[in-house]
Amino acid sequence: MSRIGKNPIPLPEGVKVEVQGRQISVQGPKGKLTRKLRPGIELSLQEGKVVVKRASDRRFHRSLHGLSRTLVANMVQGVTQGYQKVLEIVGIGYKAELSGKALNLSLGFSHTILFVPPEGVNIEVQGPTKLVVSGIDKELVGLVAAHIRSFRPPDSYKGKGIRYQDEKVRKKAGKTAV
């Protein structure tokens, strides 16, 4: 039995869960999320908790058991608390600003980069070198943060670029004079 998959998911107050076949809908104070789970995974509601069960002990079903439970738990946490990723911009002249909903990035290229976030993701600029990407869907928030970071990943020689808040960048020594 999966150690993660066998744990029930407690539902906080104000969260409504609907299970229709393989589709689960979670609605809370911050919004609504829906997801369709893989075949062989069954969901049931029991006294304010969601229980995830697998159809058999086959390797495929065992591998999906913990994953499915974690995905549903992330949905519950997303509609109650939400998720956020903080990005820092390091480099002289590198900056970010919002123009409407679009993010305008100056990252040392000959042009600025205009990024429009998808629905359900909010970008907040806290100062010219700090970005906060937030939303209720953990996958989407992580995907948008990774996409913004990919415009200028941290350089291994000078450390310039876009990085996550607690990311450690190992710098290389570079060339030395002989």
C-alpha positions in Angstrom: 0.0 0.0 0.0 1.3 3.4 -0.9 2.2 5.4 2.2 1.1 8.7 0.6 -1.9 7.3 -1.2 -3.5 5.6 1.8 -3.8 8.9 3.8 -7.2 10.6 3.5 -7.3 14.2 2.4 -9.1 16.4 5.0 -11.4 19.0 3.7 -11.3 22.4 5.4 -14.5 24.4 6.0 -15.9 26.1 2.9 -14.5 23.5 0.4 -17.0 21.5 -1.7 -15.9 18.4 -3.5 -17.9 16.7 -6.3 -16.9 13.4 -7.7 -18.5 12.3 -11.0 -16.9 9.1 -12.3 -13.2 9.9 -12.8 -13.7 13.6 -12.7 -13.3 15.6 -9.5 -14.3 19.2 -8.9 -13.0 21.2 -5.9 -14.6 24.5 -5.1 -13.4 26.8 -2.3 -13.1 30.5 -1.4 -10.4 31.3 -4.0 -12.0 29.5 -7.0 -12.8 26.2 -8.6 -10.6 23.5 -10.1 -11.5 20.3 -12.0 -9.3 17.4 -13.0 -9.9 14.0 -14.7 -8.0 11.2 -13.0 -6.5 8.2 -14.7 -8.5 4.9 -15.0 -8.1 2.5 -12.1 -8.2 5.3 -9.5 -11.4 5.7 -7.5 -12.4 8.6 -5.3 -14.9 8.5 -2.4 -16.1 11.1 0.1 -16.2 10.0 3.7 -17.1 12.3 6.6 -15.4 15.4 5.4 -12.4 13.6 3.8 -11.5 12.4 0.4 -10.2 8.9 0.1 -8.2 7.7 -2.9 -8.3 4.0 -3.8 -6.7 2.0 -6.5 -8.4 -0.8 -8.6 -5.7 -3.4 -8.2 -2.1 -4.1 -7.0 -0.6 -3.9 -10.5 2.5 -1.8 -10.8 0.7 0.8 -13.0 -2.0 1.3 -10.4 0.4 1.4 -7.5 2.5 4.1 -9.3 -0.6 6.3 -9.8 -2.0 5.9 -6.3 0.2 8.4 -4.4 0.3 10.7 -7.4 -3.5 11.0 -7.6 -3.8 11.6 -3.9 -1.1 14.4 -4.1 -2.9 16.0 -7.1 -6.2 16.1 -5.3 -4.5 17.4 -2.1 -2.9 20.2 -4.2 -6.3 21.1 -5.6 -7.7 21.4 -2.1 -4.8 23.5 -0.9 -5.0 25.7 -4.0 -8.6 26.7 -3.6 -8.1 27.5 0.1 -4.7 29.1 0.3 -3.3 29.3 -3.2 0.3 29.0 -4.4 3.0 31.5 -5.2 6.5 31.5 -6.6 8.9 34.4 -6.1 11.4 35.3 -8.8 14.4 37.6 -8.5 16.1 39.4 -11.3 19.8 39.9 -10.9 21.9 42.1 -13.2 22.6 45.7 -13.9 19.8 47.3 -16.0 17.6 44.2 -15.7 14.1 45.1 -14.6 10.4 44.2 -14.8 7.3 46.2 -14.9 3.6 45.6 -15.5 1.7 47.2 -18.3 -1.9 46.2 -17.8 -1.9 42.5 -17.3 1.2 42.0 -19.4 4.7 41.7 -17.9 7.4 43.8 -19.6 11.0 42.5 -19.0 14.2 44.3 -19.8 16.9 41.6 -19.6 19.9 43.0 -21.5 18.7 42.1 -25.0 18.2 44.6 -27.8 14.5 44.3 -27.3 12.1 44.0 -24.3 10.2 40.9 -23.7 6.4 41.1 -23.3 4.8 38.2 -21.5 1.0 37.8 -21.1 0.1 35.3 -18.3 -2.6 32.7 -18.9 -6.0 32.9 -17.2 -5.8 32.0 -13.5 -2.3 33.3 -12.9 -1.5 36.7 -11.4 1.9 38.4 -11.7 2.8 41.1 -9.2 5.9 43.2 -9.4 7.4 44.2 -6.1 10.1 46.6 -7.0 12.0 46.5 -10.3 13.7 43.2 -9.5 11.2 41.1 -7.7 8.2 39.2 -9.2 5.5 37.2 -7.5 3.6 34.6 -9.6 0.5 33.4 -7.8 -2.7 31.4 -8.5 -4.8 28.5 -7.4 -3.4 25.8 -9.8 0.0 24.6 -8.6 1.0 23.2 -12.0 0.1 26.4 -13.8 1.9 28.6 -11.3 5.1 26.5 -11.6 4.9 26.4 -15.3 4.5 30.2 -15.7 7.4 30.8 -13.2 9.6 28.4 -15.2 8.7 30.0 -18.4 9.6 33.5 -17.1 12.9 32.1 -15.7 13.7 30.6 -19.1 13.9 34.1 -20.7 17.3 34.6 -19.0 18.4 31.7 -16.7 21.1 32.5 -14.2 24.6 32.7 -15.7 27.1 30.4 -14.1 30.0 32.9 -14.4 28.5 36.2 -13.2 25.2 35.0 -11.7 23.1 37.4 -13.8 19.6 36.4 -14.8 16.2 35.4 -13.4 16.2 33.0 -10.5 13.8 31.6 -7.9 14.0 33.4 -4.5 16.0 30.7 -2.6 17.9 29.3 -5.5 21.6 29.0 -5.1 23.7 29.6 -8.2 27.1 28.0 -8.2 29.6 30.3 -10.0 32.4 29.0 -12.0 35.9 30.4 -11.7 36.4 31.4 -15.3 39.6 31.9 -17.1 42.8 32.7 -15.1 45.7 34.7 -16.4 48.9 32.6 -17.0 
